[in-house]
Amino acid sequence: MDDMNINNEPPVYDSGDMKPTNPIPTEGENDAGLTEELPMYEDTPTGDRGGRKKIIAIAAGVVLIAGLGIGAFALSSHKTANTQPAEQEQTVTPVKDNSEEKADNLSTSDIAKLCSTLKLDDADLSIASDQVRVEVKSGRVLVTQVSEDDAAKMVDSTARRSAALAAVLNGKKIKGVSAVDVTWVATDKDGNIKVAVAYDVTKAPTGGSTADIINGSGGHVIADDIWSTDGVHDQGYDQNAGTVKKPDGTPISTGTKNEEKKESDSKDEQSDDSKKEDNKSSDSSKGDSSQSKQNSGNSQSSGSNNSSSNGGSQKKWVAEQGHWETDYSQVWVPNVVYTRHERWMCSVCHATFNSAAEMDNHVISTYGDAQHPNGASAINDSYTTSEDQGHYEQQATGQHWVVDVAGHWE
C-alpha cells in the first residue's frame, strides 16, 4: 500500500520507522536545509520512502531552527525590556509641605497680628496689631501697649493678655527659636511703665480670677499710683513679685520711660550737639586773627577769674538724696471662732443625745429593762471646735528707699 494518504499529505511514521536525530542541526545541515528546494508531494512508489524521509527531516530542521531563532530573539527582547526601565526610571522626590512649619515659625509682625485674636476664659482680649510694639530675642517676647484704662482694668487686662499670648505661643518658634516666655507691658501716654506681667509659655493658665493669673505668673510689677487705687491693692496679690525682664535681660521697673523713646531723644540730642559743634567750628574758621586774639584774651581772663573764685579748692561729694516709701502686702488677719457641741452618752448602751434633758429621759425610761436592769448613768461627751474666720488685709510690711537725686561730685 502506498504511504501517501488520500489527501496527498506526508505519512505519519511510528517510532520504529524514525531514526534518532540531533535536534540542533550542524552548520552544514543548516545550510543544506535552507538551500535545498523541497519538491511537491505526489503519489510515490514505496521504494522512494527513504528519500521522502530525508526531505521531511530537513524540513523539520528548518522549522526547528526558525523556532530557536524566534525564541532567542524573544529572550533577548525580554532581557532588554527588563533592563530598560532601570535606565529610564526617574526618582520622584516628594515636595515637602512646609506650610505648617511656616505657621509655627513666627516673626514680630505675626505676633502683633496674633494680639488681635487673643482670648482667655472665652473673653475677648484682642488689641489691634498697630496698637502694640513687639520685641523678640532668643525666644523671649516683649509686647508694649499704651493703655488709658482705669487702674483695676489695666492690671487685669495686662495679666490676661500676657497669659493668653503665652498660651498661643507655646510650642511655636519665633525667628527659628522656640518661644520661652511673654512679658506684656502697659504704659501711659507718656511712655511711663505702669504694669508689667511675665508668663512662661509652658505655664500659661486657661483662665481664673485676676489674683489667680497674677500670682501664677513668672513675675509682675505695678506702679505706685496704680497700686494705691482701690480695687488693686486689696485683691490678694503683691505689688511686685518674681522677675520681669526685657528680652535682652534688662530688668523692668515701673515709672521708667519707654526705652525706645529715650534712645530717640538721646540720638536727637547728640545730633543737635553735633550741629552746634559744627556751627562753632564753622564760625571760628570764618573769624579773623583779631577775633581769635580777642577770644584768647577773654578765655585767659575767664580762666583767671575762675581760678581766683575757686581758690584752688577740690570737688566735693554730694550725698545721694531720696526718701523712704512704704511697702504693702496682703496679710492674713485671724479671727478664730470656738463652738461648743453638747453631747451625752449612755454608760450601758452607749446611745448619744444632744442635750442633758434627752439623756435624763433615756435613763428614766429604760431603767430596769432587759438592757438596763440596774439603770444607767450619763457620760458627758461634749466637745469644742474652732474655725478661723479671718480675712486678708492690705498692711504695711516694710519700707524701701527711693533715690531722688543720685550722689555726685560738685
Secondary structure as a PSIPRED ss2 file (coil, helix, strand):
# PSIPRED VFORMAT (PSIPRED V4.0)

   1 M C   1.000  0.000  0.000
   2 D C   1.000  0.000  0.000
   3 D C   1.000  0.000  0.000
   4 M C   1.000  0.000  0.000
   5 N C   1.000  0.000  0.000
   6 I C   1.000  0.000  0.000
   7 N C   1.000  0.000  0.000
   8 N C   1.000  0.000  0.000
   9 E C   1.000  0.000  0.000
  10 P C   1.000  0.000  0.000
  11 P C   1.000  0.000  0.000
  12 V C   1.000  0.000  0.000
  13 Y C   1.000  0.000  0.000
  14 D C   1.000  0.000  0.000
  15 S C   1.000  0.000  0.000
  16 G C   1.000  0.000  0.000
  17 D C   1.000  0.000  0.000
  18 M C   1.000  0.000  0.000
  19 K C   1.000  0.000  0.000
  20 P C   1.000  0.000  0.000
  21 T C   1.000  0.000  0.000
  22 N C   1.000  0.000  0.000
  23 P C   1.000  0.000  0.000
  24 I C   1.000  0.000  0.000
  25 P C   1.000  0.000  0.000
  26 T C   1.000  0.000  0.000
  27 E H   0.000  1.000  0.000
  28 G H   0.000  1.000  0.000
  29 E H   0.000  1.000  0.000
  30 N H   0.000  1.000  0.000
  31 D H   0.000  1.000  0.000
  32 A H   0.000  1.000  0.000
  33 G H   0.000  1.000  0.000
  34 L H   0.000  1.000  0.000
  35 T H   0.000  1.000  0.000
  36 E C   1.000  0.000  0.000
  37 E C   1.000  0.000  0.000
  38 L C   1.000  0.000  0.000
  39 P C   1.000  0.000  0.000
  40 M C   1.000  0.000  0.000
  41 Y C   1.000  0.000  0.000
  42 E C   1.000  0.000  0.000
  43 D C   1.000  0.000  0.000
  44 T C   1.000  0.000  0.000
  45 P C   1.000  0.000  0.000
  46 T H   0.000  1.000  0.000
  47 G H   0.000  1.000  0.000
  48 D H   0.000  1.000  0.000
  49 R H   0.000  1.000  0.000
  50 G H   0.000  1.000  0.000
  51 G H   0.000  1.000  0.000
  52 R H   0.000  1.000  0.000
  53 K H   0.000  1.000  0.000
  54 K H   0.000  1.000  0.000
  55 I H   0.000  1.000  0.000
  56 I H   0.000  1.000  0.000
  57 A H   0.000  1.000  0.000
  58 I H   0.000  1.000  0.000
  59 A H   0.000  1.000  0.000
  60 A H   0.000  1.000  0.000
  61 G H   0.000  1.000  0.000
  62 V H   0.000  1.000  0.000
  63 V H   0.000  1.000  0.000
  64 L H   0.000  1.000  0.000
  65 I H   0.000  1.000  0.000
  66 A H   0.000  1.000  0.000
  67 G H   0.000  1.000  0.000
  68 L H   0.000  1.000  0.000
  69 G H   0.000  1.000  0.000
  70 I H   0.000  1.000  0.000
  71 G H   0.000  1.000  0.000
  72 A H   0.000  1.000  0.000
  73 F H   0.000  1.000  0.000
  74 A H   0.000  1.000  0.000
  75 L H   0.000  1.000  0.000
  76 S H   0.000  1.000  0.000
  77 S H   0.000  1.000  0.000
  78 H H   0.000  1.000  0.000
  79 K H   0.000  1.000  0.000
  80 T H   0.000  1.000  0.000
  81 A H   0.000  1.000  0.000
  82 N H   0.000  1.000  0.000
  83 T H   0.000  1.000  0.000
  84 Q H   0.000  1.000  0.000
  85 P H   0.000  1.000  0.000
  86 A H   0.000  1.000  0.000
  87 E H   0.000  1.000  0.000
  88 Q H   0.000  1.000  0.000
  89 E C   1.000  0.000  0.000
  90 Q C   1.000  0.000  0.000
  91 T C   1.000  0.000  0.000
  92 V C   1.000  0.000  0.000
  93 T C   1.000  0.000  0.000
  94 P C   1.000  0.000  0.000
  95 V C   1.000  0.000  0.000
  96 K C   1.000  0.000  0.000
  97 D C   1.000  0.000  0.000
  98 N C   1.000  0.000  0.000
  99 S H   0.000  1.000  0.000
 100 E H   0.000  1.000  0.000
 101 E H   0.000  1.000  0.000
 102 K H   0.000  1.000  0.000
 103 A H   0.000  1.000  0.000
 104 D C   1.000  0.000  0.000
 105 N E   0.000  0.000  1.000
 106 L E   0.000  0.000  1.000
 107 S C   1.000  0.000  0.000
 108 T H   0.000  1.000  0.000
 109 S H   0.000  1.000  0.000
 110 D H   0.000  1.000  0.000
 111 I H   0.000  1.000  0.000
 112 A H   0.000  1.000  0.000
 113 K H   0.000  1.000  0.000
 114 L H   0.000  1.000  0.000
 115 C H   0.000  1.000  0.000
 116 S H   0.000  1.000  0.000
 117 T H   0.000  1.000  0.000
 118 L C   1.000  0.000  0.000
 119 K E   0.000  0.000  1.000
 120 L E   0.000  0.000  1.000
 121 D C   1.000  0.000  0.000
 122 D C   1.000  0.000  0.000
 123 A E   0.000  0.000  1.000
 124 D E   0.000  0.000  1.000
 125 L C   1.000  0.000  0.000
 126 S C   1.000  0.000  0.000
 127 I C   1.000  0.000  0.000
 128 A C   1.000  0.000  0.000
 129 S H   0.000  1.000  0.000
 130 D H   0.000  1.000  0.000
 131 Q H   0.000  1.000  0.000
 132 V E   0.000  0.000  1.000
 133 R E   0.000  0.000  1.000
 134 V E   0.000  0.000  1.000
 135 E E   0.000  0.000  1.000
 136 V E   0.000  0.000  1.000
 137 K E   0.000  0.000  1.000
 138 S C   1.000  0.000  0.000
 139 G C   1.000  0.000  0.000
 140 R E   0.000  0.000  1.000
 141 V E   0.000  0.000  1.000
 142 L E   0.000  0.000  1.000
 143 V E   0.000  0.000  1.000
 144 T E   0.000  0.000  1.000
 145 Q E   0.000  0.000  1.000
 146 V E   0.000  0.000  1.000
 147 S C   1.000  0.000  0.000
 148 E C   1.000  0.000  0.000
 149 D C   1.000  0.000  0.000
 150 D C   1.000  0.000  0.000
 151 A H   0.000  1.000  0.000
 152 A H   0.000  1.000  0.000
 153 K H   0.000  1.000  0.000
 154 M H   0.000  1.000  0.000
 155 V H   0.000  1.000  0.000
 156 D H   0.000  1.000  0.000
 157 S H   0.000  1.000  0.000
 158 T H   0.000  1.000  0.000
 159 A H   0.000  1.000  0.000
 160 R H   0.000  1.000  0.000
 161 R H   0.000  1.000  0.000
 162 S H   0.000  1.000  0.000
 163 A H   0.000  1.000  0.000
 164 A H   0.000  1.000  0.000
 165 L H   0.000  1.000  0.000
 166 A H   0.000  1.000  0.000
 167 A H   0.000  1.000  0.000
 168 V H   0.000  1.000  0.000
 169 L H   0.000  1.000  0.000
 170 N C   1.000  0.000  0.000
 171 G C   1.000  0.000  0.000
 172 K C   1.000  0.000  0.000
 173 K E   0.000  0.000  1.000
 174 I E   0.000  0.000  1.000
 175 K C   1.000  0.000  0.000
 176 G C   1.000  0.000  0.000
 177 V E   0.000  0.000  1.000
 178 S E   0.000  0.000  1.000
 179 A C   1.000  0.000  0.000
 180 V C   1.000  0.000  0.000
 181 D E   0.000  0.000  1.000
 182 V E   0.000  0.000  1.000
 183 T E   0.000  0.000  1.000
 184 W E   0.000  0.000  1.000
 185 V E   0.000  0.000  1.000
 186 A E   0.000  0.000  1.000
 187 T E   0.000  0.000  1.000
 188 D C   1.000  0.000  0.000
 189 K C   1.000  0.000  0.000
 190 D C   1.000  0.000  0.000
 191 G C   1.000  0.000  0.000
 192 N C   1.000  0.000  0.000
 193 I E   0.000  0.000  1.000
 194 K E   0.000  0.000  1.000
 195 V E   0.000  0.000  1.000
 196 A E   0.000  0.000  1.000
 197 V E   0.000  0.000  1.000
 198 A E   0.000  0.000  1.000
 199 Y E   0.000  0.000  1.000
 200 D E   0.000  0.000  1.000
 201 V H   0.000  1.000  0.000
 202 T H   0.000  1.000  0.000
 203 K H   0.000  1.000  0.000
 204 A C   1.000  0.000  0.000
 205 P C   1.000  0.000  0.000
 206 T C   1.000  0.000  0.000
 207 G C   1.000  0.000  0.000
 208 G C   1.000  0.000  0.000
 209 S C   1.000  0.000  0.000
 210 T H   0.000  1.000  0.000
 211 A H   0.000  1.000  0.000
 212 D H   0.000  1.000  0.000
 213 I H   0.000  1.000  0.000
 214 I H   0.000  1.000  0.000
 215 N H   0.000  1.000  0.000
 216 G C   1.000  0.000  0.000
 217 S C   1.000  0.000  0.000
 218 G C   1.000  0.000  0.000
 219 G E   0.000  0.000  1.000
 220 H E   0.000  0.000  1.000
 221 V E   0.000  0.000  1.000
 222 I E   0.000  0.000  1.000
 223 A C   1.000  0.000  0.000
 224 D H   0.000  1.000  0.000
 225 D H   0.000  1.000  0.000
 226 I H   0.000  1.000  0.000
 227 W H   0.000  1.000  0.000
 228 S C   1.000  0.000  0.000
 229 T C   1.000  0.000  0.000
 230 D C   1.000  0.000  0.000
 231 G C   1.000  0.000  0.000
 232 V C   1.000  0.000  0.000
 233 H C   1.000  0.000  0.000
 234 D C   1.000  0.000  0.000
 235 Q C   1.000  0.000  0.000
 236 G C   1.000  0.000  0.000
 237 Y C   1.000  0.000  0.000
 238 D C   1.000  0.000  0.000
 239 Q C   1.000  0.000  0.000
 240 N E   0.000  0.000  1.000
 241 A E   0.000  0.000  1.000
 242 G E   0.000  0.000  1.000
 243 T C   1.000  0.000  0.000
 244 V C   1.000  0.000  0.000
 245 K E   0.000  0.000  1.000
 246 K C   1.000  0.000  0.000
 247 P C   1.000  0.000  0.000
 248 D C   1.000  0.000  0.000
 249 G C   1.000  0.000  0.000
 250 T C   1.000  0.000  0.000
 251 P E   0.000  0.000  1.000
 252 I C   1.000  0.000  0.000
 253 S C   1.000  0.000  0.000
 254 T C   1.000  0.000  0.000
 255 G C   1.000  0.000  0.000
 256 T C   1.000  0.000  0.000
 257 K C   1.000  0.000  0.000
 258 N C   1.000  0.000  0.000
 259 E H   0.000  1.000  0.000
 260 E H   0.000  1.000  0.000
 261 K H   0.000  1.000  0.000
 262 K H   0.000  1.000  0.000
 263 E H   0.000  1.000  0.000
 264 S H   0.000  1.000  0.000
 265 D H   0.000  1.000  0.000
 266 S H   0.000  1.000  0.000
 267 K H   0.000  1.000  0.000
 268 D H   0.000  1.000  0.000
 269 E H   0.000  1.000  0.000
 270 Q H   0.000  1.000  0.000
 271 S H   0.000  1.000  0.000
 272 D H   0.000  1.000  0.000
 273 D H   0.000  1.000  0.000
 274 S H   0.000  1.000  0.000
 275 K H   0.000  1.000  0.000
 276 K H   0.000  1.000  0.000
 277 E H   0.000  1.000  0.000
 278 D H   0.000  1.000  0.000
 279 N H   0.000  1.000  0.000
 280 K H   0.000  1.000  0.000
 281 S H   0.000  1.000  0.000
 282 S H   0.000  1.000  0.000
 283 D H   0.000  1.000  0.000
 284 S H   0.000  1.000  0.000
 285 S H   0.000  1.000  0.000
 286 K H   0.000  1.000  0.000
 287 G C   1.000  0.000  0.000
 288 D C   1.000  0.000  0.000
 289 S H   0.000  1.000  0.000
 290 S H   0.000  1.000  0.000
 291 Q H   0.000  1.000  0.000
 292 S H   0.000  1.000  0.000
 293 K H   0.000  1.000  0.000
 294 Q H   0.000  1.000  0.000
 295 N H   0.000  1.000  0.000
 296 S H   0.000  1.000  0.000
 297 G H   0.000  1.000  0.000
 298 N H   0.000  1.000  0.000
 299 S H   0.000  1.000  0.000
 300 Q H   0.000  1.000  0.000
 301 S H   0.000  1.000  0.000
 302 S H   0.000  1.000  0.000
 303 G H   0.000  1.000  0.000
 304 S H   0.000  1.000  0.000
 305 N H   0.000  1.000  0.000
 306 N H   0.000  1.000  0.000
 307 S H   0.000  1.000  0.000
 308 S H   0.000  1.000  0.000
 309 S H   0.000  1.000  0.000
 310 N H   0.000  1.000  0.000
 311 G C   1.000  0.000  0.000
 312 G C   1.000  0.000  0.000
 313 S C   1.000  0.000  0.000
 314 Q C   1.000  0.000  0.000
 315 K C   1.000  0.000  0.000
 316 K C   1.000  0.000  0.000
 317 W E   0.000  0.000  1.000
 318 V E   0.000  0.000  1.000
 319 A C   1.000  0.000  0.000
 320 E C   1.000  0.000  0.000
 321 Q E   0.000  0.000  1.000
 322 G E   0.000  0.000  1.000
 323 H E   0.000  0.000  1.000
 324 W E   0.000  0.000  1.000
 325 E E   0.000  0.000  1.000
 326 T E   0.000  0.000  1.000
 327 D E   0.000  0.000  1.000
 328 Y E   0.000  0.000  1.000
 329 S E   0.000  0.000  1.000
 330 Q E   0.000  0.000  1.000
 331 V E   0.000  0.000  1.000
 332 W E   0.000  0.000  1.000
 333 V E   0.000  0.000  1.000
 334 P C   1.000  0.000  0.000
 335 N C   1.000  0.000  0.000
 336 V E   0.000  0.000  1.000
 337 V E   0.000  0.000  1.000
 338 Y E   0.000  0.000  1.000
 339 T E   0.000  0.000  1.000
 340 R E   0.000  0.000  1.000
 341 H E   0.000  0.000  1.000
 342 E C   1.000  0.000  0.000
 343 R C   1.000  0.000  0.000
 344 W E   0.000  0.000  1.000
 345 M E   0.000  0.000  1.000
 346 C E   0.000  0.000  1.000
 347 S C   1.000  0.000  0.000
 348 V C   1.000  0.000  0.000
 349 C C   1.000  0.000  0.000
 350 H C   1.000  0.000  0.000
 351 A C   1.000  0.000  0.000
 352 T E   0.000  0.000  1.000
 353 F E   0.000  0.000  1.000
 354 N C   1.000  0.000  0.000
 355 S C   1.000  0.000  0.000
 356 A H   0.000  1.000  0.000
 357 A H   0.000  1.000  0.000
 358 E H   0.000  1.000  0.000
 359 M H   0.000  1.000  0.000
 360 D H   0.000  1.000  0.000
 361 N H   0.000  1.000  0.000
 362 H H   0.000  1.000  0.000
 363 V H   0.000  1.000  0.000
 364 I H   0.000  1.000  0.000
 365 S H   0.000  1.000  0.000
 366 T C   1.000  0.000  0.000
 367 Y C   1.000  0.000  0.000
 368 G C   1.000  0.000  0.000
 369 D C   1.000  0.000  0.000
 370 A C   1.000  0.000  0.000
 371 Q C   1.000  0.000  0.000
 372 H C   1.000  0.000  0.000
 373 P C   1.000  0.000  0.000
 374 N C   1.000  0.000  0.000
 375 G C   1.000  0.000  0.000
 376 A C   1.000  0.000  0.000
 377 S C   1.000  0.000  0.000
 378 A E   0.000  0.000  1.000
 379 I E   0.000  0.000  1.000
 380 N E   0.000  0.000  1.000
 381 D C   1.000  0.000  0.000
 382 S C   1.000  0.000  0.000
 383 Y E   0.000  0.000  1.000
 384 T E   0.000  0.000  1.000
 385 T E   0.000  0.000  1.000
 386 S E   0.000  0.000  1.000
 387 E E   0.000  0.000  1.000
 388 D E   0.000  0.000  1.000
 389 Q C   1.000  0.000  0.000
 390 G C   1.000  0.000  0.000
 391 H E   0.000  0.000  1.000
 392 Y E   0.000  0.000  1.000
 393 E E   0.000  0.000  1.000
 394 Q E   0.000  0.000  1.000
 395 Q E   0.000  0.000  1.000
 396 A E   0.000  0.000  1.000
 397 T E   0.000  0.000  1.000
 398 G E   0.000  0.000  1.000
 399 Q E   0.000  0.000  1.000
 400 H E   0.000  0.000  1.000
 401 W E   0.000  0.000  1.000
 402 V E   0.000  0.000  1.000
 403 V E   0.000  0.000  1.000
 404 D E   0.000  0.000  1.000
 405 V E   0.000  0.000  1.000
 406 A C   1.000  0.000  0.000
 407 G C   1.000  0.000  0.000
 408 H E   0.000  0.000  1.000
 409 W E   0.000  0.000  1.000
 410 E C   1.000  0.000  0.000
